Amino acid sequence: MILSEKEIAELSENIRKIIDGQKIDLRDNREGKFSMLKNDIHTLANRLTEQADNSEREKEALRQTLADISHQIKTPLTSISIMVDLLADAPFDKQAEFIANIKTVLSRTEWLVSSLLKLAKLESGSVVFSRNKTTVEELSELALKPLQILLDLKNQEVEINGGTAFICDTRWTSEALTNIIKNASEYSPVGGRIIIGSGENPICKWLSVTDSGKGLQKEEIATLFRRFEGSRSEYGIGIGLPLSLAIMRRQNGDIEVESTPEGAKFTLKFYFNS
């Protein structure tokens, strides 16, 4: 097959346009090696464009996360700065109180930054989820470890029911469950009970957390999973529940919320087609 100078010049010009960011359709349905070459270049250009778009989305998610972090840590950093300035002239008992408060603020700020970075990774699609067989007992054990001090301080009991097995990413799902249990602890009274249940129905397997608080209003449920809006606690930030929802949706799951005057129930659903 002999190629004309016009065909070669046209292909060269189109390649330069693609390099400059223009979308050119090079597909050629004719037979021959030249047509195959044009089709291969078209496929390569589309893949590179898709990768560039994904990279731009990841950059935008990172920019948004950094903006959120910058905005959210201004208040705790200002609080820490004020307490540090007061330390030098404060009496001994007040110094101990300031240091304890600074440690608490630092801990919450560290959790905030960590959670925002995890959420950014999930939203950018850069997290690869594994699929492992696990049980409600194993997930609950992992989820409860970082909450043991909080539960002990409030003298709260956690009851685990059911023996359901799940196929999911154990580490990320336990992270989601930790946030749900933490929320349940914050809104349950001292000495209250938190119930972790599990089971399955024709469309999904489920894992639930029920608190012993006063329940939720419909308008509260509507904002629960909005970043920085859903927290009902004076110490809450409003990032834990959105993170949990992102984890479940990346596994083709969901979180359902029900409420009665006796408490709220959060159900993590794992659909069978996931």
C-alpha positions as CSV (number, residue, x, y, z in Angstrom):
1,M,0.0,0.0,0.0
2,I,1.5,3.3,-1.1
3,L,0.5,6.3,1.1
4,S,0.0,9.7,-0.3
5,E,1.7,12.8,1.0
6,K,-1.7,14.2,1.7
7,E,-2.7,11.3,4.0
8,I,0.6,11.5,5.9
9,A,0.3,15.3,6.3
10,E,-3.3,15.0,7.4
11,L,-2.4,12.4,10.1
12,S,0.6,14.4,11.2
13,E,-1.6,17.5,11.6
14,N,-4.3,15.7,13.5
15,I,-1.7,14.2,15.9
16,R,-0.4,17.8,16.6
17,K,-4.0,18.9,17.3
18,I,-4.4,16.0,19.7
19,I,-1.2,17.0,21.5
20,D,-2.6,20.6,21.8
21,G,-5.6,19.2,23.6
22,Q,-8.2,19.0,20.8
23,K,-10.5,16.0,20.4
24,I,-10.0,14.5,16.9
25,D,-11.7,11.3,15.7
26,L,-9.0,9.3,13.9
27,R,-11.0,6.1,13.5
28,D,-10.9,4.6,10.1
29,N,-13.1,1.6,9.1
30,R,-11.1,0.8,6.0
31,E,-8.8,-2.1,5.7
32,G,-5.1,-1.8,5.7
33,K,-2.2,-1.2,8.1
34,F,-2.5,2.6,7.8
35,S,-6.1,2.5,9.0
36,M,-5.1,0.2,11.8
37,L,-2.4,2.7,12.8
38,K,-4.9,5.5,12.9
39,N,-7.3,3.4,15.0
40,D,-4.4,2.6,17.4
41,I,-3.4,6.3,17.7
42,H,-7.1,7.1,18.3
43,T,-7.3,4.5,21.2
44,L,-4.0,5.7,22.7
45,A,-5.2,9.4,22.6
46,N,-8.5,8.5,24.3
47,R,-6.7,6.6,27.0
48,L,-4.2,9.4,27.6
49,T,-7.1,11.9,27.7
50,E,-9.0,9.7,30.2
51,Q,-5.9,9.5,32.4
52,A,-5.4,13.3,32.3
53,D,-9.1,13.8,33.3
54,N,-8.7,11.4,36.2
55,S,-5.5,13.1,37.3
56,E,-7.3,16.5,37.1
57,R,-10.2,15.2,39.2
58,E,-7.7,13.8,41.8
59,K,-5.9,17.2,41.9
60,E,-9.2,19.0,42.3
61,A,-10.2,16.7,45.2
62,L,-6.9,17.2,46.8
63,R,-7.2,21.0,46.4
64,Q,-10.7,20.9,48.0
65,T,-9.4,18.7,50.8
66,L,-6.5,21.0,51.6
67,A,-8.9,24.0,51.6
68,D,-11.1,22.1,54.0
69,I,-8.2,21.2,56.3
70,S,-7.0,24.8,56.2
71,H,-10.4,26.1,57.1
72,Q,-11.2,23.5,59.8
73,I,-7.9,23.7,61.7
74,K,-7.9,27.5,62.1
75,T,-10.1,27.4,65.2
76,P,-8.2,24.7,67.1
77,L,-4.8,26.2,66.2
78,T,-6.0,29.6,67.5
79,S,-7.2,27.9,70.7
80,I,-3.9,26.2,71.2
81,S,-2.0,29.4,70.5
82,I,-4.0,31.2,73.2
83,M,-3.6,28.5,75.8
84,V,0.2,28.3,75.1
85,D,0.4,32.1,75.6
86,L,-1.4,31.8,78.9
87,L,0.7,28.9,80.2
88,A,3.7,31.0,81.3
89,D,1.7,33.1,83.8
90,A,-0.9,30.5,84.8
91,P,-0.8,28.9,88.3
92,F,0.3,25.3,88.4
93,D,-3.2,23.8,88.5
94,K,-4.2,25.9,85.5
95,Q,-1.1,24.8,83.6
96,A,-2.0,21.2,84.0
97,E,-5.6,22.0,82.7
98,F,-4.2,24.0,79.7
99,I,-1.9,21.1,78.8
100,A,-4.7,18.6,79.0
101,N,-6.9,20.8,76.8
102,I,-4.1,21.3,74.3
103,K,-3.6,17.5,74.0
104,T,-7.3,17.0,73.5
105,V,-7.5,19.6,70.7
106,L,-4.4,18.2,69.1
107,S,-5.9,14.7,69.1
108,R,-9.2,15.9,67.5
109,T,-7.3,17.9,64.9
110,E,-5.1,14.9,64.0
111,W,-8.3,12.8,63.6
112,L,-9.9,15.5,61.4
113,V,-6.9,15.8,59.1
114,S,-6.6,12.0,58.8
115,S,-10.3,11.6,58.1
116,L,-10.3,14.3,55.4
117,L,-7.3,12.7,53.6
118,K,-9.0,9.3,53.7
119,L,-12.2,10.9,52.3
120,A,-10.2,12.6,49.6
121,K,-8.6,9.3,48.5
122,L,-12.0,7.6,48.4
123,E,-13.6,10.4,46.4
124,S,-10.8,10.5,43.9
125,G,-11.1,6.7,43.3
126,S,-7.5,6.0,44.3
127,V,-8.3,3.4,46.9
128,V,-8.4,-0.2,45.8
129,F,-10.8,-2.3,47.9
130,S,-10.1,-5.9,48.7
131,R,-12.8,-8.6,49.2
132,N,-12.3,-10.7,52.2
133,K,-14.6,-13.0,54.1
134,T,-15.2,-11.7,57.6
135,T,-17.8,-11.8,60.4
136,V,-19.8,-9.3,62.4
137,E,-17.7,-10.3,65.4
138,E,-14.4,-9.6,63.7
139,L,-15.6,-6.3,62.2
140,S,-16.9,-5.3,65.6
141,E,-13.7,-6.2,67.4
142,L,-11.6,-4.1,65.0
143,A,-14.1,-1.2,65.1
144,L,-14.3,-1.1,68.9
145,K,-10.5,-1.0,69.6
146,P,-10.0,2.7,69.2
147,L,-13.3,3.5,71.1
148,Q,-12.6,1.5,74.3
149,I,-11.6,4.5,76.4
150,L,-14.6,6.5,75.3
151,L,-17.0,3.6,76.1
152,D,-15.3,3.0,79.5
153,L,-15.6,6.7,80.4
154,K,-19.3,6.6,79.7
155,N,-19.7,3.2,81.2
156,Q,-21.5,2.0,78.0
157,E,-22.1,-1.6,77.1
158,V,-21.9,-2.9,73.5
159,E,-24.0,-5.9,72.7
160,I,-23.2,-7.9,69.5
161,N,-25.9,-10.1,68.0
162,G,-26.0,-12.4,65.0
163,G,-23.3,-14.4,63.3
164,T,-23.5,-13.1,59.8
165,A,-20.5,-13.5,57.5
166,F,-19.6,-10.7,55.0
167,I,-17.5,-10.3,51.9
168,C,-15.9,-6.8,52.1
169,D,-12.7,-4.9,52.7
170,T,-12.2,-5.7,56.4
171,R,-10.0,-2.7,57.2
172,W,-12.1,0.0,55.5
173,T,-15.4,-1.5,56.6
174,S,-14.2,-1.6,60.2
175,E,-13.2,2.1,59.8
176,A,-16.8,2.9,58.7
177,L,-18.2,0.9,61.6
178,T,-15.9,2.7,64.1
179,N,-17.4,6.1,63.0
180,I,-21.0,4.8,63.3
181,I,-20.3,3.3,66.8
182,K,-18.6,6.5,67.9
183,N,-21.6,8.5,66.8
184,A,-23.9,6.1,68.8
185,S,-21.7,6.4,71.9
186,E,-21.8,10.2,71.7
187,Y,-25.6,10.3,71.7
188,S,-26.2,7.5,74.1
189,P,-26.4,8.4,77.9
190,V,-23.9,7.4,80.5
191,G,-24.5,3.7,81.2
192,G,-26.4,3.3,78.0
193,R,-26.3,0.3,75.6
194,I,-25.3,0.1,72.0
195,I,-26.5,-2.9,70.0
196,I,-24.7,-4.2,67.0
197,G,-26.9,-6.5,64.9
198,S,-26.5,-8.3,61.6
199,G,-28.5,-10.4,59.2
200,E,-29.6,-10.8,55.6
201,N,-32.6,-10.6,53.4
202,P,-33.2,-11.3,49.7
203,I,-31.3,-8.2,48.5
204,C,-28.5,-7.7,50.9
205,K,-26.6,-8.6,54.0
206,W,-26.6,-5.9,56.7
207,L,-24.8,-4.7,59.8
208,S,-26.6,-2.3,62.2
209,V,-25.7,-0.1,65.1
210,T,-28.5,1.1,67.4
211,D,-27.9,3.7,70.1
212,S,-30.0,4.4,73.2
213,G,-30.3,8.2,72.7
214,K,-33.3,10.3,72.0
215,G,-33.6,9.7,68.3
216,L,-33.4,12.0,65.3
217,Q,-35.7,14.5,63.7
218,K,-36.3,14.1,59.9
219,E,-34.4,17.3,59.2
220,E,-31.4,16.0,61.1
221,I,-31.4,12.7,59.1
222,A,-31.3,14.8,55.9
223,T,-28.0,16.4,56.9
224,L,-26.2,13.5,58.6
225,F,-24.0,12.6,55.7
226,R,-23.2,16.2,54.5
227,R,-19.6,17.1,55.2
228,F,-19.2,19.4,58.2
229,E,-23.0,19.6,58.7
230,G,-24.2,16.4,60.2
231,S,-22.6,16.5,63.6
232,R,-25.0,16.9,66.5
233,S,-22.3,17.0,69.2
234,E,-20.6,20.1,70.5
235,Y,-17.3,18.2,70.0
236,G,-18.3,16.7,66.6
237,I,-16.8,17.9,63.3
238,G,-19.2,16.3,60.8
239,I,-16.8,14.2,58.8
240,G,-17.1,10.7,60.3
241,L,-20.5,9.8,58.9
242,P,-19.7,11.1,55.4
243,L,-16.5,9.0,55.5
244,S,-18.5,5.9,56.4
245,L,-21.0,6.5,53.6
246,A,-18.1,6.9,51.1
247,I,-16.6,3.6,52.2
248,M,-19.9,1.8,51.8
249,R,-20.7,3.3,48.4
250,R,-17.3,2.4,47.1
251,Q,-18.2,-1.2,47.9
252,N,-21.6,-0.8,46.2
253,G,-23.3,-0.6,49.5
254,D,-25.2,2.0,51.4
255,I,-26.2,3.3,54.9
256,E,-29.8,3.5,56.0
257,V,-31.0,5.5,59.0
258,E,-34.1,4.9,61.1
259,S,-35.1,6.7,64.3
260,T,-37.6,6.3,67.2
261,P,-37.8,8.2,70.5
262,E,-35.8,5.4,72.0
263,G,-32.8,5.8,69.7
264,A,-31.4,5.8,66.2
265,K,-30.4,2.8,64.1
266,F,-27.7,3.0,61.4
267,T,-27.7,0.0,59.0
268,L,-24.8,-0.7,56.7
269,K,-26.0,-2.7,53.7
270,F,-23.9,-5.0,51.5
271,Y,-25.9,-5.7,48.3
272,F,-25.6,-9.1,46.8
273,N,-24.7,-7.7,43.4
274,S,-21.7,-5.9,44.8
